[in-house]
């Protein structure tokens, strides 16, 4: 990530059928500490899907 990117202020816009969803995500701790298999398997990490728009504010 960019040096000045605010990874605790990430917005993911997801389109489902005819609806748009805005998901706020905090990623800073993930980049600092990394993830483990439990986080991934437990669904604690949001997965980017085809068609998602990611905005780092």
BELKA-V401443 format. One record per residue. N is the residue number from 1. OMEGA is omega in whole degrees, -180 to 180 (none if undefined). Layout:
N,OMEGA / N,OMEGA
This chain:
1,179 / 2,-177 / 3,-175 / 4,178 / 5,178 / 6,-175 / 7,173 / 8,-180 / 9,-179 / 10,179 / 11,175 / 12,178 / 13,-175 / 14,178 / 15,176 / 16,-176 / 17,-179 / 18,-176 / 19,173 / 20,176 / 21,176 / 22,-178 / 23,176 / 24,-175 / 25,176 / 26,-174 / 27,-174 / 28,-178 / 29,178 / 30,180 / 31,180 / 32,-174 / 33,-177 / 34,179 / 35,176 / 36,-177 / 37,-180 / 38,178 / 39,-177 / 40,-178 / 41,-178 / 42,179 / 43,179 / 44,180 / 45,180 / 46,179 / 47,177 / 48,180 / 49,177 / 50,179 / 51,177 / 52,172 / 53,-178 / 54,180 / 55,175 / 56,-174 / 57,none
